[in-house]
Amino acid sequence: MSSTKIQELKRAMRVYRVLMGAAYRAELQYRGNLLLMILGGLTFQIVGLAFIGAVVYRYGDIGGWQLPEIAFLYGLRLTAHGLWLVPFGQVGAIDVIVRQGEFDRYLVRPANPLVQLLTRRLVFTGFGDLIGGVVLLGLAAAWADLDWSPLAIGYLILAVIGGALIELSAQLACAAGAFRMLTTHGPRAVVDQLFNTLGHYPMHIFGAGVRFGLTFALPIAFVSYVPATVLLGRQGELSIPYWLAIAAPLVGVVLFAGAYRLWARQIRHYTSSGH
């Protein structure tokens, strides 16, 4: 990476911190609403976990995964989801921003347009997902007797970050289409539903075609299932090489780089609503 690119990245990070701090202070003006949004996010995830728990209780396991392992998988996916949603959730507002011409202002200000979009507001429902995910992840890790070595903890942290980047990349790639199609709600909703529905289950319970799609087309498997198999010592059921499973956190970095490049290219096709 050139020195110019590094300086641009540092500047974008500084601007992001300043604008995100302002967005955070603005949201704190409505603390009752903030609390309700966090509780709403927690409640939604508790219901989802309860459903999966009922399935495991009824049948004993899911694809050989017992309840502690399923809870760990769910917590890993939920933590990654909350980690992307809190700081980057405004990606979902791109349709409205483009249609109303708000994006015009982003192009004339001396700051990265994506940074301005992300710091427009905070998505506080994501805090419920993040808090619930972290608590569940810790409890499930102890329940499943996870190895607490520094190497395992480091890999777990990187896996959560990588998983967040994977989901962000999928949403950002969809959002980039708003500069041509004006509406991306449908594709973004489908992607969100797939992550939320399939990301909580062991992937080997699906057929070969579905597993391939969820690994290489829409890499949901790398968000939680692949890292969980590594941490829980279940790598024997993987359909990918073990070295690729170990490199799961890097998948998010690679995908985000590609999604951001697509976003930057699609901005060239933006047409102001006033034209």
Legacy VTK file of the C-alpha trace (Angstrom):
# vtk DataFile Version 3.0
C-alpha trace
ASCII
DATASET POLYDATA
POINTS 275 float
0.000 0.000 0.000
1.401 3.400 -1.010
2.094 6.144 1.515
-0.687 8.234 -0.040
-3.237 5.453 0.479
-2.071 4.995 4.058
-2.497 8.713 4.759
-5.981 8.652 3.221
-6.916 5.674 5.379
-5.636 7.369 8.544
-7.560 10.526 7.714
-10.748 8.531 7.036
-10.383 6.797 10.412
-9.946 10.124 12.222
-13.022 11.577 10.520
-14.953 8.399 11.312
-14.138 8.648 15.032
-15.172 12.303 15.194
-18.441 11.847 13.295
-19.327 8.629 15.108
-18.795 10.357 18.434
-21.196 13.099 17.342
-23.774 10.512 16.225
-23.444 8.695 19.547
-24.004 11.891 21.563
-27.035 12.750 19.432
-28.647 9.360 20.036
-28.062 9.630 23.797
-30.472 12.561 23.859
-33.283 9.981 23.617
-32.264 7.442 26.247
-35.680 5.884 26.639
-35.812 5.109 22.935
-32.252 3.786 23.139
-33.169 1.376 25.929
-36.242 0.119 24.086
-34.234 -0.510 20.926
-31.588 -2.486 22.815
-34.226 -4.541 24.635
-36.017 -5.141 21.347
-32.851 -6.530 19.780
-32.206 -8.761 22.803
-35.776 -10.069 22.819
-35.687 -10.957 19.136
-32.486 -12.960 19.557
-33.710 -14.714 22.715
-36.765 -15.921 20.803
-34.541 -17.217 17.996
-32.265 -19.048 20.418
-35.250 -20.506 22.269
-36.579 -21.955 19.016
-33.272 -23.659 18.220
-33.032 -24.851 21.827
-36.477 -26.428 21.518
-35.397 -28.266 18.365
-32.282 -29.605 20.086
-34.303 -30.608 23.161
-36.793 -32.450 20.970
-34.310 -34.325 18.793
-31.249 -34.449 21.058
-28.858 -32.744 18.661
-28.570 -31.036 15.272
-26.230 -32.893 12.974
-24.375 -34.299 15.967
-23.990 -30.886 17.629
-25.230 -30.813 21.212
-26.896 -27.788 22.811
-23.656 -26.257 24.256
-22.051 -26.397 20.806
-25.143 -24.986 19.110
-25.241 -22.182 21.689
-21.587 -21.405 20.981
-22.272 -21.341 17.231
-25.289 -19.057 17.784
-23.308 -16.751 20.081
-20.437 -16.487 17.594
-22.783 -15.589 14.757
-24.773 -13.151 16.919
-21.674 -11.343 18.200
-20.348 -10.895 14.661
-23.761 -9.635 13.546
-23.941 -7.053 16.338
-20.351 -5.987 15.725
-21.103 -5.038 12.120
-24.585 -3.637 12.740
-23.714 -1.075 15.423
-21.043 0.911 13.532
-22.031 0.072 9.942
-25.802 -0.398 10.007
-26.498 2.826 8.099
-25.525 0.967 4.930
-29.168 -0.103 4.970
-30.320 3.517 4.570
-28.633 3.984 1.192
-31.849 3.762 -0.853
-33.492 6.677 0.972
-30.294 8.715 0.923
-29.911 8.338 -2.838
-33.572 8.962 -3.674
-33.801 12.082 -1.508
-30.571 13.549 -2.854
-28.831 13.482 0.521
-25.881 11.764 -1.129
-25.178 15.016 -3.018
-23.856 16.516 0.204
-21.569 13.577 0.810
-19.843 14.183 -2.518
-19.033 17.855 -1.907
-17.811 17.531 1.679
-14.098 16.920 2.341
-14.663 13.432 3.766
-15.062 9.921 2.402
-18.723 9.418 1.307
-18.896 5.987 2.929
-17.630 7.385 6.242
-20.341 10.056 6.104
-22.987 7.423 5.402
-21.869 5.180 8.258
-21.814 8.009 10.793
-25.209 9.399 9.791
-26.832 7.667 12.771
-26.193 4.704 15.035
-28.252 1.515 14.833
-28.837 0.875 18.513
-30.813 -2.316 17.981
-27.413 -3.772 17.153
-26.302 -3.196 20.747
-28.892 -5.750 21.873
-27.453 -8.278 19.421
-23.878 -7.467 20.448
-24.524 -7.638 24.198
-26.559 -10.822 23.887
-23.966 -12.383 21.608
-21.031 -11.649 23.907
-22.856 -12.987 26.979
-24.037 -16.118 25.171
-20.606 -16.678 23.633
-18.914 -16.550 27.025
-21.451 -18.848 28.700
-21.499 -21.313 25.815
-17.701 -21.400 25.619
-17.545 -22.413 29.276
-20.442 -24.852 28.839
-18.801 -26.500 25.835
-15.458 -26.688 27.671
-13.667 -24.567 25.079
-9.880 -24.351 25.232
-9.087 -20.963 26.835
-5.479 -20.789 25.650
-4.228 -17.379 24.407
-4.079 -18.785 20.866
-7.716 -19.926 20.981
-8.900 -16.623 22.466
-6.973 -14.679 19.840
-8.480 -16.787 17.069
-11.968 -16.312 18.530
-11.579 -12.514 18.543
-10.284 -12.496 14.980
-13.114 -14.816 13.920
-15.732 -12.408 15.313
-14.126 -9.474 13.489
-13.827 -11.483 10.291
-17.460 -12.593 10.529
-18.598 -8.997 10.981
-16.616 -7.985 7.889
-18.171 -10.788 5.843
-21.717 -9.652 6.611
-20.774 -6.015 6.095
-19.219 -6.897 2.737
-22.389 -8.634 1.546
-24.564 -5.687 2.565
-22.157 -3.104 1.126
-21.992 -4.936 -2.207
-25.800 -4.913 -2.376
-25.954 -1.247 -1.338
-23.585 -0.301 -4.167
-26.375 -1.204 -6.574
-28.419 1.781 -5.350
-26.407 4.082 -7.627
-27.830 2.257 -10.632
-31.144 0.718 -9.461
-32.209 3.321 -6.817
-33.599 0.533 -4.617
-31.690 -2.374 -3.100
-34.089 -3.305 -0.327
-34.968 -6.657 -1.897
-31.409 -8.006 -2.284
-30.341 -6.655 1.117
-33.374 -8.217 2.814
-32.675 -11.583 1.187
-29.018 -11.476 2.252
-29.994 -10.492 5.805
-32.548 -13.288 5.995
-30.062 -15.878 4.750
-27.433 -14.824 7.293
-29.963 -14.734 10.145
-31.620 -18.026 9.231
-28.761 -20.234 8.093
-25.861 -18.777 10.053
-26.969 -20.447 13.292
-26.818 -24.039 12.048
-23.992 -26.518 11.362
-23.511 -26.359 7.604
-22.890 -30.071 7.159
-26.600 -30.766 7.725
-27.327 -29.294 4.284
-26.838 -30.946 0.900
-23.597 -30.618 -1.048
-24.942 -27.918 -3.380
-26.238 -25.761 -0.538
-22.982 -26.206 1.413
-20.981 -25.105 -1.615
-23.172 -22.018 -2.086
-22.978 -21.062 1.592
-19.200 -21.479 1.547
-18.116 -19.897 -1.732
-21.057 -17.941 -3.246
-22.424 -16.303 -0.096
-19.797 -17.328 2.485
-22.049 -17.559 5.533
-20.114 -20.645 6.653
-17.028 -18.524 7.370
-18.932 -16.273 9.778
-19.499 -18.820 12.534
-19.600 -22.461 11.421
-16.045 -22.761 10.125
-14.413 -20.932 13.088
-16.615 -22.882 15.519
-15.501 -26.222 14.086
-11.873 -25.169 14.543
-12.384 -24.004 18.132
-14.537 -26.986 19.111
-12.256 -29.549 17.485
-14.868 -30.691 14.950
-12.809 -29.954 11.827
-13.213 -33.547 10.651
-16.682 -32.688 9.303
-15.450 -29.752 7.179
-15.699 -29.950 3.390
-12.835 -27.462 2.923
-9.108 -27.823 3.662
-8.124 -27.222 7.271
-5.706 -24.425 6.314
-8.612 -22.544 4.736
-10.658 -23.013 7.895
-7.807 -21.581 9.972
-7.688 -18.600 7.595
-11.433 -17.901 8.043
-10.907 -14.447 9.651
-8.942 -13.318 6.575
-11.920 -14.093 4.336
-13.725 -11.080 5.807
-10.778 -8.781 5.100
-10.541 -9.934 1.472
-14.292 -9.634 0.903
-14.478 -6.176 2.451
-11.662 -4.946 0.214
-13.567 -6.238 -2.818
-16.916 -4.822 -1.668
-15.415 -1.402 -0.991
-13.809 -1.365 -4.435
-17.183 -2.209 -5.994
-18.830 0.556 -3.940
-16.236 3.126 -5.047
-16.712 2.196 -8.700
-20.508 2.301 -8.542
-20.477 5.820 -7.094
-19.453 7.015 -10.572
-22.940 6.075 -11.768
-24.709 8.199 -9.156
-27.139 10.748 -10.574
-28.599 13.416 -8.329
-32.351 13.237 -7.825
-32.458 16.906 -8.803
-31.273 16.176 -12.368
LINES 1 276
275 0 1 2 3 4 5 6 7 8 9 10 11 12 13 14 15 16 17 18 19 20 21 22 23 24 25 26 27 28 29 30 31 32 33 34 35 36 37 38 39 40 41 42 43 44 45 46 47 48 49 50 51 52 53 54 55 56 57 58 59 60 61 62 63 64 65 66 67 68 69 70 71 72 73 74 75 76 77 78 79 80 81 82 83 84 85 86 87 88 89 90 91 92 93 94 95 96 97 98 99 100 101 102 103 104 105 106 107 108 109 110 111 112 113 114 115 116 117 118 119 120 121 122 123 124 125 126 127 128 129 130 131 132 133 134 135 136 137 138 139 140 141 142 143 144 145 146 147 148 149 150 151 152 153 154 155 156 157 158 159 160 161 162 163 164 165 166 167 168 169 170 171 172 173 174 175 176 177 178 179 180 181 182 183 184 185 186 187 188 189 190 191 192 193 194 195 196 197 198 199 200 201 202 203 204 205 206 207 208 209 210 211 212 213 214 215 216 217 218 219 220 221 222 223 224 225 226 227 228 229 230 231 232 233 234 235 236 237 238 239 240 241 242 243 244 245 246 247 248 249 250 251 252 253 254 255 256 257 258 259 260 261 262 263 264 265 266 267 268 269 270 271 272 273 274
